[in-house]
Amino acid sequence: MKNLNKYIFLLLIISLLVILAGGQNIFAQSEKLWSKGTPVVTVGFGAGGGTDTAVRPILAKMEEYLGETVNVVNMEGASSAVAAEHVLSQPADGYNMFATGSGPLSGFRVMGTSNTSWRDWISWHPFNGPAALLVKDNSHIQTFEEAMKAIKEEDLNFGISGFGVGPHVLIEAIFQIAGIPSPNYVTAGSCRNAAVALYAGEVDIAMCTFSSAVDFVKAGQLKALVVTTADPYPVDDIIIPSITDLLEGSENVPLLSETWPVLIRREAPQNIIDKLNEAFLWAIEQPEIKEFADTKALNIVGYYGEEADKFLSFSEAGYSWALYDSGLAEKSPEGFAIPKLADWDWEKEKNF
């Protein structure tokens, strides 16, 4: 009997060690967050694009924390407004989520593609990053100044992922400051596709989320003429010029740097929102996420809660007015009581 008790005691000790070694996953599996099925995140852009590549790694780590599966699907259309409307058509029970760029979300209402805005969503933003103006390595355009001159004087095909997305709004803001009319845009569906089209010679120049094209730049196949940052941007042994150094009056352009949030309906169950907060904060601290950010030329920002709402409110003010002032919006931001950046006040905006 004495040996049997000792054996049982050892089994209990081993079981406890296994649980402790398993960490958070063991505890997460004891109670399913989504007990009725598998949740789905609908990404509003194509596979391999800037949004898709930014959200999949963070969702994978959140799955690891939660001990559950989250399906990720792609649904292109209207700069992710089609995906937004799809998710809004589903019950707000926490099983359907949405992923997009902060730029497209900020322009939905003025572009007339969707009536939704940041006020309808809880969001988690792992990264932000600049956009880059790109040419092929052997292009006759080799500097930002040459690019502005060529766009103004030549009949070039200009690649973007879509109208109203972050890189498109950023280049329109740059054109407005530089006094250059909009070029002949060629939409590719995603920033990655736009970079591929540039490399294939289907377009002459492109504006892309830099993370979608950084591997082309590192390989010497594409050249980044400028990035939408406040300071020069180092990539390996390359120093890419900042827009603020090359274009007078562009100091506010970096404020519109895009994020790629995962969003859930604001009416979703609070227990799901709280657990996603936990998973998100754990995920952005993991070494794999930090390595991914370094590899993709992204910055880990970790916006959530009120900080995420504040960022999206500011982004909406910047993007919607940039679209309207460029003649690209169907509706005035004024009709939605969206303030200009100069008049933006979070203390007023947060009382929605």
C-alpha positions in Angstrom: 0.0 0.0 0.0 2.9 2.3 0.9 4.4 1.8 -2.6 1.0 2.3 -4.3 0.6 5.7 -2.5 4.1 6.7 -3.5 3.2 5.7 -7.2 0.0 7.8 -7.1 1.9 10.7 -5.6 4.5 10.6 -8.4 1.7 10.5 -11.0 0.1 13.6 -9.5 3.5 15.4 -9.6 4.1 14.4 -13.2 0.6 15.5 -14.2 1.1 18.9 -12.5 4.5 19.4 -14.3 2.9 18.6 -17.6 0.2 21.2 -17.1 2.7 23.8 -16.0 5.0 23.0 -18.9 2.1 23.4 -21.3 1.6 27.0 -20.2 -1.4 29.0 -21.4 -2.6 26.5 -24.0 -3.5 23.9 -21.4 -5.7 26.3 -19.5 -7.2 27.8 -22.7 -8.3 24.3 -23.9 -10.2 23.6 -20.7 -12.9 26.1 -21.7 -13.6 26.9 -25.4 -14.1 30.5 -26.2 -16.1 29.6 -29.3 -18.2 26.6 -28.2 -20.6 26.5 -31.2 -18.1 26.4 -34.1 -15.0 27.9 -35.6 -14.6 31.7 -35.8 -13.7 33.3 -39.2 -11.6 36.3 -40.0 -12.5 37.7 -43.4 -9.6 39.6 -44.9 -10.7 42.3 -47.3 -7.9 41.8 -49.8 -6.2 39.0 -51.7 -3.9 36.4 -50.3 -0.3 37.6 -50.1 -1.1 41.3 -50.0 -0.1 43.7 -47.3 -3.1 43.2 -45.2 -3.2 39.4 -45.6 0.5 39.0 -44.7 0.3 41.4 -41.7 -2.7 39.7 -40.0 -2.0 36.0 -40.5 1.1 35.8 -38.3 -0.6 37.6 -35.4 -3.7 35.5 -35.7 -1.6 32.3 -35.7 0.0 33.3 -32.4 -3.4 34.3 -30.9 -4.6 30.9 -31.9 -1.7 29.4 -30.0 -2.5 31.4 -26.8 -6.2 30.5 -27.0 -5.7 26.9 -28.0 -8.4 27.2 -30.7 -8.6 27.4 -34.5 -9.4 30.6 -36.3 -10.2 30.3 -40.0 -8.8 33.1 -42.3 -10.5 33.7 -45.6 -9.9 36.3 -48.3 -12.7 38.3 -49.9 -11.6 41.1 -52.2 -13.7 44.0 -53.5 -14.2 47.7 -53.1 -11.0 48.2 -51.1 -12.3 45.7 -48.5 -15.8 47.2 -48.2 -17.3 44.0 -49.6 -15.7 42.0 -46.7 -16.9 44.6 -44.2 -20.4 44.4 -45.4 -20.3 40.6 -45.4 -19.2 40.5 -41.7 -21.8 43.1 -40.8 -24.5 40.9 -42.3 -23.6 38.1 -39.9 -24.7 37.9 -36.2 -22.6 40.0 -33.8 -21.9 36.9 -31.8 -18.1 37.0 -32.0 -17.8 34.3 -34.6 -17.2 36.7 -37.5 -14.3 39.1 -37.7 -12.8 41.4 -40.3 -9.3 42.4 -41.3 -8.4 45.4 -43.5 -6.1 48.4 -43.6 -6.7 51.5 -41.5 -6.7 53.5 -44.7 -9.5 51.8 -46.5 -11.6 51.6 -43.3 -11.1 55.4 -42.9 -12.4 56.1 -46.4 -15.5 53.8 -46.6 -18.1 56.5 -45.9 -16.7 59.2 -48.1 -16.0 56.8 -50.9 -19.6 55.6 -50.7 -18.6 51.9 -50.5 -19.9 51.3 -47.0 -21.6 53.2 -44.2 -19.5 51.5 -41.5 -16.7 53.3 -39.6 -14.4 52.6 -36.7 -17.2 53.4 -34.3 -18.8 50.0 -35.2 -15.8 47.9 -34.4 -13.4 46.9 -31.6 -9.9 46.6 -33.2 -6.4 45.2 -32.6 -3.5 46.7 -34.5 -0.2 44.7 -34.3 1.9 46.7 -36.8 2.2 49.9 -38.8 4.5 50.6 -41.6 5.2 53.0 -44.4 4.3 52.9 -48.1 7.1 53.2 -50.7 7.3 54.6 -54.2 8.9 51.9 -56.3 10.4 51.4 -59.7 12.1 48.5 -61.4 15.9 48.2 -60.8 16.7 49.1 -64.5 14.1 51.9 -64.8 15.1 55.2 -66.4 13.6 56.7 -63.2 16.1 56.5 -60.4 15.2 59.3 -57.9 12.0 60.8 -56.4 12.6 64.0 -58.3 12.8 62.1 -61.6 9.6 60.2 -60.7 7.7 63.4 -60.1 8.9 64.8 -63.4 8.1 61.6 -65.3 4.6 61.2 -63.9 3.9 64.8 -64.8 5.3 64.6 -68.4 5.1 61.0 -69.5 2.2 58.6 -70.1 3.1 56.1 -67.4 1.1 53.3 -65.9 1.0 53.7 -62.1 0.4 50.5 -60.1 -1.7 50.6 -56.8 -3.6 47.9 -55.0 -6.9 49.8 -55.2 -8.6 53.2 -54.9 -9.0 54.5 -51.4 -6.4 52.2 -49.7 -3.5 53.6 -47.7 -0.8 53.8 -50.4 -3.2 55.3 -52.9 -4.2 58.1 -50.4 -0.6 58.7 -49.5 0.5 59.1 -53.1 -2.4 61.4 -53.8 -1.5 63.5 -50.8 2.1 63.7 -52.2 0.8 64.6 -55.7 -1.3 67.4 -54.2 1.6 68.8 -52.3 3.9 68.5 -55.4 1.2 70.0 -57.7 1.0 66.9 -59.9 -2.3 65.6 -61.4 -3.3 62.0 -60.8 -1.7 59.5 -63.2 -3.1 56.6 -65.1 -3.7 54.2 -62.2 -3.7 50.4 -62.7 -5.3 48.6 -59.8 -3.8 45.2 -58.9 -6.0 44.0 -56.1 -3.2 44.0 -53.5 0.1 45.7 -52.9 1.9 42.4 -53.4 0.2 42.1 -56.8 1.2 45.7 -57.6 4.8 44.9 -56.8 4.7 41.8 -59.0 3.2 43.8 -61.8 6.0 46.3 -61.5 8.6 43.6 -61.6 6.9 42.0 -64.6 6.9 45.3 -66.5 3.1 45.6 -66.5 3.3 49.0 -64.8 6.1 51.6 -64.9 6.0 52.7 -61.2 4.0 51.7 -58.2 3.1 52.8 -54.7 2.9 49.9 -52.3 2.8 49.1 -48.6 6.6 48.6 -48.2 6.2 45.3 -46.3 4.6 43.8 -49.4 7.6 44.6 -51.6 10.6 44.7 -49.2 11.9 41.3 -50.4 12.1 42.7 -54.0 14.0 45.7 -52.7 16.4 43.5 -50.7 17.0 41.3 -53.8 17.8 44.4 -55.9 14.9 43.8 -58.3 12.9 46.9 -57.3 14.1 50.2 -56.0 12.4 52.3 -53.4 12.7 55.9 -54.2 11.0 57.2 -51.1 9.1 56.0 -48.0 6.4 57.8 -46.1 8.3 58.1 -42.9 9.5 61.1 -40.9 13.1 59.8 -41.1 15.2 57.9 -43.7 14.5 54.2 -43.5 17.3 51.6 -43.3 16.8 48.2 -45.0 19.9 46.0 -44.7 22.6 48.2 -46.2 20.2 50.5 -48.1 19.0 53.8 -46.7 15.8 54.9 -48.3 15.0 58.6 -48.3 12.1 60.0 -46.3 9.3 61.9 -48.0 9.8 64.8 -45.4 13.4 65.2 -46.6 12.5 65.3 -50.3 9.2 67.2 -50.5 8.6 70.5 -48.8 5.3 70.7 -47.0 5.0 66.9 -46.5 5.6 66.8 -42.8 2.1 65.5 -42.0 2.3 62.6 -44.6 3.9 60.1 -42.1 1.0 60.7 -39.7 -1.1 58.6 -42.1 1.1 55.5 -41.8 -1.2 52.5 -42.2 -2.0 49.7 -39.7 -3.7 46.4 -40.5 -6.2 45.7 -37.8 -8.3 42.7 -36.9 -11.8 43.9 -36.0 -14.9 42.5 -34.4 -18.3 44.0 -34.0 -18.5 46.3 -31.0 -21.6 44.4 -29.9 -19.7 41.1 -29.7 -19.8 39.3 -26.3 -17.5 41.0 -23.8 -15.9 37.7 -22.7 -14.7 37.1 -26.3 -13.4 40.7 -26.6 -11.6 40.4 -23.2 -10.0 37.0 -24.2 -8.9 38.4 -27.6 -7.3 41.3 -25.7 -5.3 38.8 -23.7 -4.3 36.8 -26.7 -3.3 39.9 -28.7 -1.1 41.3 -25.9 0.6 38.0 -25.5 1.1 37.5 -29.3 2.8 40.8 -30.0 5.5 40.0 -27.4 6.5 36.7 -29.0 9.9 36.5 -30.6 8.4 35.1 -33.9 6.3 38.3 -34.2 9.3 40.5 -33.5 11.3 38.7 -36.1 8.5 38.9 -38.6 8.2 42.7 -38.1 12.0 43.1 -38.6 11.9 41.0 -41.8 8.9 42.8 -43.2 10.0 46.4 -42.3 7.1 46.8 -39.9 6.9 48.5 -36.5 5.1 46.7 -33.7 2.6 49.3 -32.2 0.1 47.1 -30.3 -2.9 49.4 -30.5 -6.0 48.1 -28.8 -8.9 49.5 -26.7 -9.2 53.3 -26.5 -5.8 53.7 -28.1 -7.0 51.8 -31.2 -10.2 53.9 -31.4 -8.2 57.1 -31.0 -5.8 56.1 -33.9 -8.7 55.2 -36.2 -10.5 58.4 -35.5 -7.4 60.4 -36.4 -6.8 58.2 -39.4 -10.4 58.8 -40.6 -9.9 62.5 -40.4 -6.7 62.4 -42.4 -7.8 59.9 -45.0 -11.3 61.1 -45.7 -10.3 64.7 -46.2 -7.3 63.6 -48.3 -9.6 61.7 -50.5 -12.1 64.5 -50.7 -9.5 67.2 -51.4 -8.1 65.1 -54.2 -11.5 64.9 -55.9 -11.7 61.1 -55.3 -14.5 60.9 -52.7 -18.1 60.7 -53.6 -19.2 62.4 -50.4 -17.9 65.2 -48.2 -16.5 64.2 -44.8 -18.4 67.2 -43.5 -21.6 65.3 -44.1 -20.4 62.7 -41.5 -19.1 65.3 -39.1 -15.5 64.1 -39.7 -13.2 66.9 -38.6 -10.1 68.0 -40.5 -6.8 67.0 -38.8 -6.3 70.6 -37.7 -9.7 70.5 -35.8 -9.5 66.9 -34.6 -10.0 66.6 -30.8 -10.2 63.1 -29.3 -12.1 64.4 -26.2 -14.9 65.3 -28.6 -14.6 62.4 -31.0 -14.6 59.6 -28.4 -18.2 60.5 -27.2 -19.9 58.6 -29.9 
